[in-house]
Amino acid sequence: MAEAVHLLLLLTFVFFSSAQSASKVLFHGLGVDYGQLGDNLPSPEASVALMHSLRSSAVKIYDANPEILRALRSSNLVVSVMVPNGLLPVIGTNQSAADAWVSSNIVPFYGSVRLRFLLVGNEILSNYASNSTFWPYLVPAMTRLHRSIRLFSLHGIKVSTPHAMDVLQSSFPPSSGCFRSDIAVPIIRPMLEFLRRTSSYFMIDAYPYFPWSENPNSISLDYALFQGNSSLYYHDPVTGLTYTNLLDQMLDAMAAAIAAEGFAEVRLGLAETGWPNAGDLDQIGANVHNAAIYNRKLAIRVAEQRGLRTPARPAAAIPVFVFSLYNENLKPGPGTERHWGLLHSNGTAVYEVDLKGRRPEASYPPLPPATNNEPYKGKLWCVLETSGGVNVTAVAAALSFACGQGNGTCAAIQTGGKCFQPNTVAAHANYAFNSYWQQFRSTGGSCYFNGLAVQITTDPSYGSCIFPSKDN
């Protein structure tokens, strides 16, 4: 028993002792994530100007787009670039490939662009079915790219990779944070050793919106939006630390997991955070009001603390990037995926925000009221969006996808079925989209179909053709 207590005290001490050189601030204020999955987005030059208008301090891009990097030569923004997931097997097994990538994508801009992070892949350790083939190459690719950076004497560039919160097996209470058993030993430990050796950051994507929206009756919205009062604070029973907001809680769960592996000195970086400004009808709390409050208060918090700091690591300044610069209308998935932007795709503001965090909250114009902070009640259907006309070829492909998922998704629109008539691509897509969504929405299926579908609240059933629906 005494040994167990000693071990707990030692872990707690290591967990807290981050008075390392981590107090250094990489950049002041918030950076912004510059995704490009939208049509008719402003040019890179215009985008850089918009970042300056938002008073962003840094930018992260999801590739090493030379056009964007050329536009950034005229800025003072701290810049992070990314190696695509698909290149990991080649770079992870071939030093010459790593050298060639750095030579082509980094060397031409070194010195004229403030490059600080080279991120290797994106959320590789999430989504086992899609990404697990890349797992063995992740740390080797990071190591080889670091060697390339040294080869070309590119000082000041840190190599890392962003992780989603699902790398954790446990996150509550924060002090119980630990990594998933399938990745802890084979991948996380060698990665943490690499990050410690190179004085780099463990980068994470942390969105309080997701745990809140999944548990709105258990987690206060005010706590998720940095608006909690003392009655909403959470007290960790092991460490005794008090949490005033959900983001700190999430970050310290990750810090605890890192400390539990023996690497408490490895710093955290927040590669993505934010709040959606809109979403599907059943996506609670996705609105402009909440998004503006979250990002404004986050910016103020970072400004006041001179870098984001958490209860477990008060001396360690965490660099923060807000997702995202634009609403990206080509992103697949539920509606929120296309509505994280500070700006609309035409460059106009979704809401006003000062990413330096120096503008008083009272100086902002009134926000539209939040109308969906309670779970949606009633039935919903997913049908073909016809307001902009129907591209029969695209609809036919989407129809084929919906019907190809099995489980009798399209039985009713087969010859002789109750929904076979009218026998048109559009009518069959109406039924198939809805049938697919009703069956698979609980496991990640979305009412999107490459922008061809829309949610409705009016029952589209007709005659003996019944469109299934479930109460929300």
Sine and cosine of phi, psi and omega as CSV:
sin_phi,cos_phi,sin_psi,cos_psi,sin_omega,cos_omega
0.00,0.00,-0.69,0.72,0.00,-1.00
-0.89,0.46,-0.60,0.80,0.02,-1.00
-0.91,0.42,-0.62,0.79,0.01,-1.00
-0.91,0.42,-0.66,0.75,0.02,-1.00
-0.90,0.43,-0.68,0.74,0.02,-1.00
-0.87,0.49,-0.67,0.74,0.01,-1.00
-0.89,0.45,-0.67,0.75,0.01,-1.00
-0.90,0.45,-0.69,0.73,0.01,-1.00
-0.90,0.43,-0.63,0.78,0.01,-1.00
-0.91,0.42,-0.70,0.72,0.02,-1.00
-0.88,0.47,-0.68,0.73,0.00,-1.00
-0.89,0.46,-0.65,0.76,0.02,-1.00
-0.90,0.44,-0.71,0.70,-0.01,-1.00
-0.89,0.45,-0.62,0.78,-0.02,-1.00
-0.88,0.47,-0.66,0.75,-0.04,-1.00
-0.99,0.17,-0.50,0.87,-0.19,-0.98
-0.98,0.19,0.98,0.22,0.06,-1.00
-0.91,-0.42,0.59,0.81,0.02,-1.00
-0.98,0.19,0.32,0.95,0.04,-1.00
-0.87,0.49,-0.02,-1.00,0.02,-1.00
-0.90,0.44,0.19,0.98,-0.02,-1.00
-0.93,0.36,-0.14,0.99,0.03,-1.00
-0.93,0.36,-0.25,0.97,0.03,-1.00
-0.91,0.42,0.70,-0.71,-0.01,-1.00
-0.99,-0.16,0.85,-0.52,0.01,-1.00
-0.92,0.39,-0.64,0.77,0.07,-1.00
-0.39,-0.92,0.47,-0.88,-0.02,-1.00
-1.00,-0.01,0.58,-0.82,-0.02,-1.00
0.98,0.18,-0.32,-0.95,-0.06,-1.00
-0.96,-0.27,0.61,-0.79,0.21,-0.98
-1.00,0.02,0.09,-1.00,-0.02,-1.00
-0.71,-0.70,0.60,-0.80,0.07,-1.00
-1.00,0.03,0.81,-0.58,-0.07,-1.00
-0.95,-0.30,1.00,0.05,0.09,-1.00
-1.00,0.09,0.35,-0.94,-0.10,-0.99
-0.78,-0.62,0.36,0.93,-0.02,-1.00
-1.00,0.04,0.87,0.48,0.04,-1.00
-0.53,-0.85,0.42,-0.91,0.07,-1.00
-0.99,-0.13,0.54,-0.84,0.02,-1.00
0.88,0.48,0.56,0.83,0.09,-1.00
-0.95,0.33,0.44,-0.90,0.08,-1.00
-0.84,0.55,0.41,-0.91,0.00,-1.00
-0.89,0.45,0.32,-0.95,0.08,-1.00
-0.81,0.59,-0.66,0.75,0.01,-1.00
-0.88,0.47,-0.71,0.70,0.03,-1.00
-0.91,0.41,-0.58,0.81,0.00,-1.00
-0.91,0.41,-0.65,0.76,0.05,-1.00
-0.89,0.45,-0.66,0.75,0.05,-1.00
-0.88,0.47,-0.62,0.78,0.02,-1.00
-0.92,0.38,-0.60,0.80,0.07,-1.00
-0.87,0.49,-0.66,0.75,0.04,-1.00
-0.91,0.42,-0.60,0.80,0.01,-1.00
-0.92,0.40,-0.47,0.88,0.07,-1.00
-0.99,0.13,-0.09,1.00,-0.03,-1.00
0.88,0.47,0.65,0.76,0.08,-1.00
-0.96,0.29,0.53,-0.85,0.02,-1.00
-0.98,-0.19,-0.32,0.95,-0.10,-0.99
-0.43,-0.90,0.25,-0.97,0.03,-1.00
-0.59,-0.81,0.63,-0.77,0.11,-0.99
-0.89,-0.46,0.79,-0.62,0.08,-1.00
-0.92,-0.38,0.33,-0.94,-0.15,-0.99
-0.98,-0.18,0.40,0.92,0.08,-1.00
-0.28,-0.96,-0.39,-0.92,0.10,-0.99
-0.78,-0.63,0.73,0.68,-0.07,-1.00
-0.79,0.61,0.91,-0.42,-0.07,-1.00
-0.90,0.43,-0.50,0.86,0.02,-1.00
-0.91,0.41,-0.65,0.76,0.04,-1.00
-0.93,0.37,-0.69,0.72,-0.01,-1.00
-0.90,0.44,-0.59,0.81,0.07,-1.00
-0.90,0.44,-0.64,0.77,0.02,-1.00
-0.91,0.42,-0.50,0.87,-0.03,-1.00
-0.98,0.21,-0.17,0.99,0.04,-1.00
-0.88,0.48,-0.48,0.88,-0.04,-1.00
-1.00,0.01,0.08,1.00,-0.06,-1.00
-0.93,-0.38,0.12,-0.99,0.09,-1.00
-0.93,-0.38,0.33,0.94,-0.06,-1.00
-0.96,0.27,0.66,-0.75,0.16,-0.99
-0.96,0.28,0.74,-0.68,-0.21,-0.98
-0.86,-0.51,0.70,-0.72,0.14,-0.99
-0.88,-0.47,0.71,-0.70,0.05,-1.00
-0.88,-0.48,0.21,-0.98,-0.12,-0.99
-0.69,-0.73,0.62,-0.78,0.14,-0.99
-1.00,0.01,0.79,-0.61,-0.01,-1.00
-0.86,0.50,0.54,-0.84,0.00,-1.00
-0.79,0.61,-0.66,0.75,-0.11,-0.99
-0.91,0.42,-0.29,0.96,-0.01,-1.00
-1.00,0.04,-0.12,0.99,-0.08,-1.00
-0.86,0.50,-0.69,0.72,0.00,-1.00
-0.86,0.50,-0.61,0.79,-0.01,-1.00
-0.95,0.30,-0.77,0.63,-0.05,-1.00
-0.93,0.37,-0.56,0.83,-0.03,-1.00
-0.94,0.34,-0.24,0.97,-0.04,-1.00
-0.86,-0.51,0.02,1.00,-0.13,-0.99
-0.57,-0.82,0.95,-0.32,-0.01,-1.00
-0.90,0.43,-0.56,0.83,0.02,-1.00
-0.90,0.44,-0.59,0.81,0.04,-1.00
-0.92,0.39,-0.64,0.77,0.06,-1.00
-0.90,0.44,-0.71,0.71,0.02,-1.00
-0.87,0.49,-0.66,0.75,-0.03,-1.00
-0.91,0.40,-0.63,0.78,0.00,-1.00
-0.91,0.42,-0.72,0.70,0.01,-1.00
-0.91,0.42,-0.66,0.75,0.00,-1.00
-0.88,0.48,-0.63,0.78,-0.06,-1.00
-0.99,0.13,-0.56,0.83,-0.19,-0.98
-0.96,-0.30,-0.41,0.91,-0.07,-1.00
-0.94,-0.34,-0.75,0.66,-0.09,-1.00
-0.81,0.59,-0.69,0.73,-0.04,-1.00
-0.89,0.46,-0.33,0.94,-0.08,-1.00
-0.93,-0.37,-0.09,1.00,-0.01,-1.00
-0.92,0.39,0.76,-0.65,-0.02,-1.00
0.99,-0.17,-0.59,0.81,0.02,-1.00
-0.99,-0.16,-0.29,0.96,0.07,-1.00
-0.85,-0.53,0.66,-0.75,-0.05,-1.00
-0.99,0.16,0.93,0.36,-0.02,-1.00
-0.95,0.30,0.81,-0.59,-0.03,-1.00
-0.81,-0.58,-0.49,0.87,0.00,-1.00
-0.78,-0.63,0.70,-0.71,0.21,-0.98
-0.92,-0.40,0.96,-0.29,-0.07,-1.00
-0.99,-0.11,0.75,-0.66,-0.13,-0.99
-0.97,-0.22,0.98,-0.18,-0.06,-1.00
0.96,0.28,0.05,-1.00,-0.05,-1.00
-0.63,-0.77,0.90,-0.44,0.03,-1.00
0.79,0.62,0.71,0.71,-0.04,-1.00
-0.88,0.48,-0.57,0.82,-0.11,-0.99
-1.00,0.08,0.12,0.99,0.13,-0.99
-0.98,-0.19,0.25,-0.97,0.10,-1.00
0.83,0.56,0.97,0.24,-0.09,-1.00
-0.81,0.58,-0.69,0.72,-0.09,-1.00
-0.87,0.49,-0.62,0.78,-0.08,-1.00
-1.00,0.04,-0.57,0.82,-0.23,-0.97
-0.93,-0.38,-0.20,0.98,-0.14,-0.99
-0.88,0.47,-0.43,0.90,0.04,-1.00
-0.91,0.40,-0.35,0.94,0.01,-1.00
-1.00,0.01,-0.29,0.96,-0.14,-0.99
-0.80,0.59,-0.74,0.68,-0.07,-1.00
-0.89,0.45,-0.32,0.95,-0.08,-1.00
-0.99,-0.11,-0.13,0.99,-0.15,-0.99
-0.90,0.43,-0.85,0.52,-0.03,-1.00
-0.92,0.40,-0.66,0.75,0.09,-1.00
-0.85,0.53,-0.62,0.79,0.03,-1.00
-0.91,0.40,-0.66,0.75,0.05,-1.00
-0.88,0.48,-0.69,0.73,-0.02,-1.00
-0.91,0.43,-0.70,0.72,-0.02,-1.00
-0.92,0.39,-0.63,0.78,0.02,-1.00
-0.92,0.38,-0.57,0.82,0.08,-1.00
-0.90,0.43,-0.64,0.77,0.06,-1.00
-0.88,0.47,-0.64,0.77,0.01,-1.00
-0.89,0.45,-0.66,0.75,0.03,-1.00
-0.88,0.48,-0.65,0.76,0.04,-1.00
-0.93,0.36,-0.61,0.79,0.01,-1.00
-0.84,0.54,-0.67,0.75,-0.04,-1.00
-1.00,-0.05,0.14,0.99,0.04,-1.00
0.82,0.57,0.73,0.68,0.00,-1.00
-1.00,-0.07,0.99,0.13,-0.11,-0.99
-0.95,0.31,0.56,-0.83,0.12,-0.99
1.00,0.03,0.02,1.00,0.01,-1.00
-0.98,-0.18,0.83,-0.55,0.01,-1.00
-0.99,-0.14,0.64,-0.76,0.05,-1.00
-0.98,-0.20,0.74,-0.67,0.05,-1.00
-0.43,-0.90,-0.17,-0.99,0.08,-1.00
-0.46,-0.89,0.67,-0.74,-0.02,-1.00
-0.99,0.15,0.60,-0.80,0.02,-1.00
-0.85,-0.52,0.57,-0.82,0.20,-0.98
-0.99,0.16,0.25,-0.97,-0.02,-1.00
-0.92,0.39,-0.25,0.97,-0.03,-1.00
-0.97,0.24,0.08,1.00,0.18,-0.98
-0.95,0.31,-0.24,0.97,0.01,-1.00
-1.00,0.02,0.65,-0.76,0.12,-0.99
-1.00,0.04,-0.54,0.84,0.04,-1.00
-0.67,-0.74,0.65,-0.76,0.02,-1.00
-0.67,-0.74,0.03,1.00,-0.02,-1.00
-0.67,-0.74,0.77,-0.64,-0.13,0.99
-0.91,0.42,0.22,-0.97,-0.06,-1.00
-0.79,0.61,-0.61,0.79,-0.05,-1.00
-0.92,0.40,-0.26,0.97,0.00,-1.00
-1.00,-0.03,0.09,1.00,-0.05,-1.00
-0.80,0.60,0.76,-0.65,0.07,-1.00
-0.48,-0.88,0.45,-0.89,-0.04,-1.00
-0.99,0.17,0.40,-0.92,0.06,-1.00
-0.85,0.52,0.60,-0.80,-0.08,-1.00
-0.92,0.40,-0.42,0.91,-0.03,-1.00
-0.97,0.23,-0.26,0.97,-0.04,-1.00
-0.85,-0.52,-0.28,0.96,-0.15,-0.99
-0.84,0.54,-0.81,0.58,-0.08,-1.00
-0.98,0.18,-0.76,0.65,-0.10,-0.99
-0.96,0.28,-0.44,0.90,-0.12,-0.99
-0.84,-0.55,-0.78,0.63,-0.11,-0.99
-0.90,0.43,-0.70,0.71,-0.04,-1.00
-0.89,0.46,-0.75,0.67,0.07,-1.00
-0.88,0.47,-0.55,0.83,0.03,-1.00
-0.92,0.40,-0.71,0.71,0.01,-1.00
-0.90,0.44,-0.59,0.81,0.07,-1.00
-0.88,0.47,-0.68,0.73,0.04,-1.00
-0.89,0.46,-0.71,0.70,-0.02,-1.00
-0.91,0.42,-0.62,0.78,0.04,-1.00
-0.92,0.39,-0.68,0.73,-0.03,-1.00
-0.91,0.42,-0.55,0.84,-0.05,-1.00
-0.98,-0.19,0.10,1.00,0.00,-1.00
0.82,0.57,0.68,0.73,0.00,-1.00
-0.97,-0.24,-0.10,-1.00,-0.13,-0.99
-0.92,-0.39,0.56,-0.83,0.16,-0.99
-1.00,0.03,0.96,-0.29,-0.14,-0.99
-1.00,-0.01,0.70,-0.71,-0.01,-1.00
-0.72,-0.70,0.41,-0.91,0.12,-0.99
-0.95,-0.32,0.91,-0.41,-0.09,-1.00
-0.79,-0.62,0.88,-0.48,-0.04,-1.00
-0.84,-0.54,0.98,-0.22,0.06,-1.00
-0.84,0.54,-0.40,0.91,0.00,-1.00
-0.82,0.58,-0.65,0.76,-0.12,-0.99
-0.93,0.36,-0.79,0.61,0.05,-1.00
-0.89,0.45,-0.57,0.82,0.04,-1.00
-0.91,0.42,-0.75,0.66,-0.08,-1.00
-0.91,0.42,-0.44,0.90,0.04,-1.00
-0.99,0.12,-0.32,0.95,-0.03,-1.00
-0.66,-0.75,0.82,0.57,-0.10,-1.00
-0.92,0.39,-0.32,0.95,0.02,-1.00
-1.00,0.05,-0.25,0.97,-0.02,-1.00
-0.97,-0.26,-0.47,0.88,-0.02,-1.00
-0.91,-0.41,0.78,-0.63,0.00,-1.00
-0.95,0.32,0.68,-0.73,0.09,-1.00
-0.88,0.47,-0.65,0.76,0.02,-1.00
-0.87,0.48,-0.61,0.79,0.04,-1.00
-0.90,0.44,-0.60,0.80,0.01,-1.00
-0.96,0.28,-0.42,0.91,-0.07,-1.00
-0.97,-0.23,0.36,0.93,0.02,-1.00
0.89,0.47,0.47,0.88,-0.03,-1.00
-0.88,-0.48,0.23,0.97,-0.07,-1.00
-0.95,0.32,0.55,-0.84,0.15,-0.99
-0.98,-0.19,0.00,-1.00,-0.13,-0.99
-0.87,0.50,-0.43,0.90,0.00,-1.00
-0.95,0.33,-0.29,0.96,-0.02,-1.00
-0.98,-0.21,-0.15,0.99,-0.06,-1.00
-0.89,0.46,0.47,-0.88,0.05,-1.00
-0.93,-0.37,0.68,-0.73,-0.01,-1.00
-0.91,-0.41,0.89,-0.45,0.00,-1.00
-0.93,0.37,0.83,-0.55,-0.08,-1.00
-0.94,0.35,-0.33,0.94,-0.02,-1.00
-1.00,0.00,-0.76,0.65,-0.07,-1.00
-1.00,0.01,-0.36,0.93,-0.07,-1.00
0.98,0.21,0.07,1.00,-0.01,-1.00
-0.96,0.28,0.54,-0.84,0.00,-1.00
-0.97,-0.26,0.74,-0.67,0.00,-1.00
-0.93,-0.37,0.79,-0.61,-0.02,-1.00
-0.99,-0.14,-0.12,0.99,-0.03,-1.00
-0.38,-0.93,0.35,-0.94,-0.10,-0.99
-0.95,0.31,-0.56,0.83,-0.02,-1.00
-0.89,0.47,-0.72,0.69,0.04,-1.00
-0.84,0.54,-0.65,0.76,0.00,-1.00
-0.88,0.48,-0.69,0.72,0.00,-1.00
-0.92,0.40,-0.69,0.73,-0.02,-1.00
-0.90,0.43,-0.64,0.77,-0.02,-1.00
-0.96,0.28,-0.42,0.91,0.14,-0.99
-0.90,0.44,-0.65,0.76,0.05,-1.00
-0.93,0.38,-0.65,0.76,0.03,-1.00
-0.88,0.47,-0.63,0.78,0.02,-1.00
-0.91,0.42,-0.64,0.77,0.02,-1.00
-0.89,0.45,-0.66,0.75,0.03,-1.00
-0.90,0.44,-0.68,0.73,0.01,-1.00
-0.91,0.42,-0.60,0.80,-0.01,-1.00
-0.90,0.44,-0.41,0.91,0.05,-1.00
-1.00,0.06,-0.07,1.00,0.05,-1.00
1.00,-0.07,0.38,0.92,-0.08,-1.00
-0.76,-0.65,0.72,0.69,-0.09,-1.00
-0.87,0.50,-0.37,0.93,-0.03,-1.00
-0.98,0.18,-0.17,0.99,0.04,-1.00
-0.96,0.29,0.80,-0.60,-0.09,-1.00
-0.99,0.14,0.38,-0.92,0.07,-1.00
-0.99,-0.13,0.55,-0.84,0.20,-0.98
-0.77,-0.64,0.65,-0.76,-0.01,-1.00
-0.98,-0.19,0.99,-0.13,-0.11,-0.99
-0.97,0.23,-0.45,0.89,0.04,-1.00
-0.50,-0.86,0.69,-0.73,0.25,-0.97
-0.38,-0.93,0.22,-0.98,-0.01,-1.00
0.40,-0.92,-0.19,-0.98,-0.02,-1.00
-0.52,-0.85,0.71,-0.70,-0.04,-1.00
-0.95,0.32,0.62,-0.78,-0.02,-1.00
-1.00,-0.07,-0.06,1.00,0.07,-1.00
-0.20,-0.98,0.12,-0.99,0.01,-1.00
-0.06,-1.00,-0.25,-0.97,0.05,-1.00
-0.95,0.32,0.22,-0.97,-0.06,-1.00
-0.87,0.50,-0.50,0.87,-0.04,-1.00
-0.99,-0.13,0.23,0.97,0.01,-1.00
-0.99,-0.16,0.99,-0.13,-0.10,-0.99
-0.87,0.49,0.64,-0.77,0.17,-0.99
0.95,0.32,0.09,1.00,0.03,-1.00
-1.00,0.05,0.99,-0.11,-0.05,-1.00
-0.41,-0.91,0.27,-0.96,-0.06,-1.00
-0.88,0.47,-0.64,0.76,-0.04,-1.00
-0.84,0.54,-0.80,0.60,-0.03,-1.00
-0.92,0.39,-0.64,0.77,-0.02,-1.00
-0.88,0.47,-0.69,0.72,0.00,-1.00
-0.90,0.43,-0.70,0.71,0.00,-1.00
-0.88,0.48,-0.72,0.69,-0.04,-1.00
-0.86,0.52,-0.80,0.61,-0.10,-1.00
-0.95,0.30,-0.56,0.83,0.06,-1.00
-0.91,0.41,-0.72,0.69,-0.03,-1.00
-0.94,0.35,-0.56,0.83,0.08,-1.00
-0.89,0.46,-0.70,0.71,0.01,-1.00
-0.88,0.47,-0.69,0.73,0.02,-1.00
-0.90,0.44,-0.67,0.75,0.00,-1.00
-0.88,0.48,-0.71,0.70,0.01,-1.00
-0.90,0.43,-0.63,0.78,0.02,-1.00
-0.91,0.42,-0.69,0.72,-0.04,-1.00
-0.92,0.38,-0.57,0.82,-0.04,-1.00
-1.00,-0.04,-0.04,1.00,-0.10,-0.99
0.80,0.60,0.86,0.51,-0.09,-1.00
0.95,-0.31,0.56,-0.83,-0.02,-1.00
-0.95,0.32,0.77,-0.63,-0.03,-1.00
-0.73,-0.68,0.61,-0.80,-0.08,-1.00
-0.92,-0.39,0.25,-0.97,0.01,-1.00
-0.84,0.55,-0.61,0.79,-0.03,-1.00
-0.98,0.18,-0.38,0.93,-0.03,-1.00
-0.72,-0.69,0.90,0.43,-0.07,-1.00
-0.92,0.40,-0.33,0.94,-0.01,-1.00
-1.00,-0.05,-0.13,0.99,-0.12,-0.99
-0.97,-0.22,0.96,-0.30,0.02,-1.00
-0.97,0.24,0.81,-0.59,-0.04,-1.00
-0.99,-0.17,0.87,-0.50,0.11,-0.99
-0.92,0.38,0.63,-0.78,-0.14,-0.99
-0.78,-0.62,0.74,-0.67,0.13,-0.99
-0.89,-0.46,0.75,-0.66,0.03,-1.00
-1.00,-0.05,0.71,-0.70,0.08,-1.00
-0.98,-0.20,0.87,-0.50,0.09,1.00
-0.55,-0.84,0.05,-1.00,0.00,-1.00
-0.91,0.42,-0.73,0.68,-0.09,-1.00
-0.86,-0.52,0.44,-0.90,0.34,-0.94
-0.93,0.36,0.87,-0.49,-0.10,-1.00
-0.97,-0.22,0.98,-0.20,-0.18,-0.98
-0.97,0.24,-0.10,0.99,0.00,-1.00
-0.98,-0.21,0.09,1.00,0.02,-1.00
-0.96,0.26,0.73,-0.68,0.04,-1.00
-0.97,0.23,0.15,-0.99,0.06,-1.00
0.97,-0.23,-0.19,-0.98,-0.01,-1.00
-0.90,0.43,0.21,-0.98,-0.13,-0.99
-0.84,0.54,-0.55,0.83,-0.01,-1.00
-0.86,0.51,-0.51,0.86,-0.03,-1.00
-0.85,0.53,-0.43,0.90,-0.05,-1.00
-0.98,-0.21,0.21,0.98,-0.11,-0.99
-0.62,-0.78,0.77,0.63,0.09,-1.00
-0.97,-0.25,-0.02,1.00,-0.21,-0.98
-0.97,0.26,0.49,-0.87,0.23,-0.97
-0.97,0.22,-0.40,0.91,-0.04,-1.00
-0.80,-0.60,0.50,-0.86,0.19,-0.98
-0.94,0.35,0.22,-0.98,-0.04,-1.00
-0.91,0.42,-0.26,0.96,0.06,-1.00
-1.00,-0.04,0.05,1.00,0.06,-1.00
1.00,-0.07,-0.10,0.99,0.05,-1.00
-0.99,0.17,0.45,-0.89,-0.09,-1.00
-0.96,0.29,0.71,-0.71,0.18,-0.98
-0.95,0.30,-0.62,0.78,0.11,-0.99
-0.35,-0.94,0.34,-0.94,-0.02,-1.00
-0.99,0.15,0.64,-0.77,0.06,-1.00
-0.40,-0.92,0.62,-0.78,0.09,-1.00
-0.95,-0.30,0.95,-0.30,-0.08,-1.00
-0.94,0.33,-0.21,0.98,0.13,-0.99
-0.98,0.21,-0.30,0.95,0.05,-1.00
0.97,0.25,0.36,0.93,-0.06,-1.00
-0.97,-0.24,-0.14,0.99,0.01,-1.00
-0.99,0.12,0.80,-0.60,0.01,-1.00
-0.88,0.47,0.63,-0.77,-0.02,-1.00
-0.86,0.51,-0.56,0.83,-0.05,-1.00
-0.92,0.40,-0.28,0.96,-0.05,-1.00
-1.00,0.09,-0.16,0.99,0.01,-1.00
-0.98,0.20,0.53,-0.85,0.08,-1.00
-0.92,0.39,0.36,-0.93,0.00,-1.00
-0.85,0.53,0.58,-0.82,0.03,-1.00
-1.00,-0.05,0.46,-0.89,0.11,-0.99
-0.90,0.44,0.57,-0.82,-0.01,-1.00
-0.90,0.43,0.52,-0.85,0.08,-1.00
-0.99,0.16,0.84,-0.54,-0.07,-1.00
-0.94,-0.35,-0.01,1.00,-0.06,-1.00
-0.75,-0.67,0.61,0.79,0.02,-1.00
-0.99,0.13,-0.02,1.00,0.11,-0.99
-0.92,-0.39,0.50,-0.87,0.01,-1.00
-0.84,0.55,0.63,-0.78,0.02,-1.00
-0.91,0.42,0.71,-0.70,0.04,-1.00
-0.93,-0.38,0.76,-0.65,0.02,-1.00
0.83,-0.56,-0.08,-1.00,-0.05,-1.00
-0.99,-0.17,0.50,-0.87,0.05,-1.00
-0.73,-0.68,0.49,-0.87,0.09,-1.00
-0.77,-0.64,0.41,-0.91,0.01,-1.00
-0.88,-0.48,0.88,-0.47,-0.07,-1.00
-0.72,-0.69,0.11,-0.99,0.03,-1.00
-0.92,0.40,0.74,-0.67,0.08,-1.00
-0.99,0.12,0.88,-0.48,-0.10,-1.00
-0.90,-0.44,0.01,1.00,-0.11,-0.99
-0.90,0.44,-0.48,0.88,-0.01,-1.00
-0.98,-0.19,0.31,0.95,-0.08,-1.00
1.00,-0.01,0.19,-0.98,-0.07,-1.00
-0.86,-0.52,0.86,-0.52,0.13,-0.99
-1.00,0.03,0.99,-0.17,-0.14,-0.99
-0.86,0.51,-0.63,0.78,-0.01,-1.00
-0.89,0.45,-0.73,0.68,0.01,-1.00
-0.91,0.41,-0.65,0.76,0.00,-1.00
-0.91,0.42,-0.64,0.77,0.02,-1.00
-0.88,0.47,-0.63,0.77,0.03,-1.00
-0.91,0.40,-0.67,0.74,0.02,-1.00
-0.92,0.39,-0.62,0.79,0.06,-1.00
-0.88,0.48,-0.68,0.73,0.02,-1.00
-0.88,0.47,-0.65,0.76,0.04,-1.00
-0.89,0.46,-0.76,0.65,-0.05,-1.00
-0.86,0.50,-0.66,0.75,-0.04,-1.00
-0.97,0.24,-0.33,0.95,-0.05,-1.00
-0.99,0.12,0.00,1.00,-0.06,-1.00
-1.00,0.02,-0.05,1.00,0.08,-1.00
0.99,0.17,-0.34,-0.94,0.01,-1.00
0.87,0.50,0.46,0.89,0.03,-1.00
0.91,0.41,0.43,0.91,-0.07,-1.00
-0.80,0.60,-0.65,0.76,-0.13,-0.99
-0.89,-0.45,0.36,0.93,-0.03,-1.00
-0.86,0.52,-0.59,0.80,-0.09,-1.00
-0.95,0.31,-0.27,0.96,-0.01,-1.00
-0.96,-0.29,0.21,0.98,0.14,-0.99
-0.98,0.20,0.31,-0.95,-0.01,-1.00
-0.78,0.63,0.81,-0.59,-0.02,-1.00
1.00,0.04,-0.14,0.99,0.01,-1.00
-0.95,0.30,0.31,-0.95,-0.08,-1.00
-0.92,0.39,-0.30,0.95,-0.01,-1.00
-0.89,-0.46,0.28,0.96,-0.02,-1.00
-0.92,0.40,-0.62,0.79,0.04,-1.00
-0.99,-0.11,0.64,-0.77,-0.05,1.00
-0.95,0.32,0.64,-0.77,-0.07,-1.00
-1.00,0.09,0.95,0.33,0.05,-1.00
-0.79,-0.61,0.41,-0.91,0.03,-1.00
-0.86,0.51,-0.68,0.73,-0.05,-1.00
-0.90,0.43,-0.72,0.69,-0.02,-1.00
-0.91,0.42,-0.66,0.75,0.02,-1.00
-0.92,0.38,-0.59,0.80,0.04,-1.00
-0.90,0.44,-0.64,0.77,0.05,-1.00
-0.79,0.61,-0.77,0.63,-0.04,-1.00
-0.94,0.35,-0.71,0.70,-0.09,-1.00
-0.90,0.43,-0.69,0.73,0.01,-1.00
-0.85,0.52,-0.73,0.69,-0.05,-1.00
-0.92,0.39,-0.69,0.73,-0.01,-1.00
-0.88,0.48,-0.69,0.72,0.04,-1.00
-0.87,0.49,-0.76,0.65,-0.09,-1.00
-0.90,0.45,-0.68,0.74,-0.02,-1.00
-0.89,0.45,-0.56,0.83,-0.02,-1.00
-0.98,0.22,-0.60,0.80,-0.20,-0.98
-0.92,-0.39,0.02,1.00,-0.05,-1.00
-0.88,0.47,-0.55,0.84,-0.03,-1.00
-0.95,0.30,-0.24,0.97,0.01,-1.00
-0.89,-0.45,0.39,0.92,0.11,-0.99
0.96,-0.29,-0.09,1.00,0.06,-1.00
-0.92,0.40,0.66,-0.75,-0.07,-1.00
-0.86,-0.52,0.37,-0.93,0.08,-1.00
-1.00,-0.03,0.96,0.28,-0.07,-1.00
-0.75,-0.66,-0.89,0.46,0.02,-1.00
0.77,0.64,0.82,0.58,0.03,-1.00
0.83,0.56,0.61,0.79,0.06,-1.00
0.99,0.13,0.17,0.99,-0.06,-1.00
-1.00,-0.07,-0.15,0.99,-0.12,-0.99
-0.89,-0.46,0.33,-0.94,0.01,-1.00
-0.52,-0.85,0.54,-0.84,0.10,-1.00
-0.99,0.12,0.59,-0.81,0.08,-1.00
-0.70,-0.71,0.32,-0.95,0.00,-1.00
-0.95,-0.31,-0.05,1.00,0.01,-1.00
-0.98,-0.20,0.79,-0.62,-0.04,-1.00
-0.87,0.49,0.87,-0.49,-0.01,-1.00
-1.00,0.05,0.11,0.99,-0.01,-1.00
-0.87,0.49,0.47,-0.88,0.04,-1.00
-0.52,-0.85,0.63,-0.78,0.00,-1.00
0.78,0.62,-0.78,-0.62,0.02,-1.00
-1.00,0.00,0.04,1.00,0.02,-1.00
-1.00,0.02,0.96,-0.29,-0.06,-1.00
-0.97,-0.24,0.84,-0.55,0.08,-1.00
-1.00,0.06,0.88,-0.48,-0.03,-1.00
-0.91,0.40,0.47,-0.88,0.09,-1.00
-0.36,-0.93,0.45,-0.89,0.04,-1.00
-0.85,-0.53,0.57,-0.82,0.09,-1.00
-0.92,0.39,0.65,-0.76,0.05,-1.00
-0.99,0.16,0.00,0.00,0.00,0.00
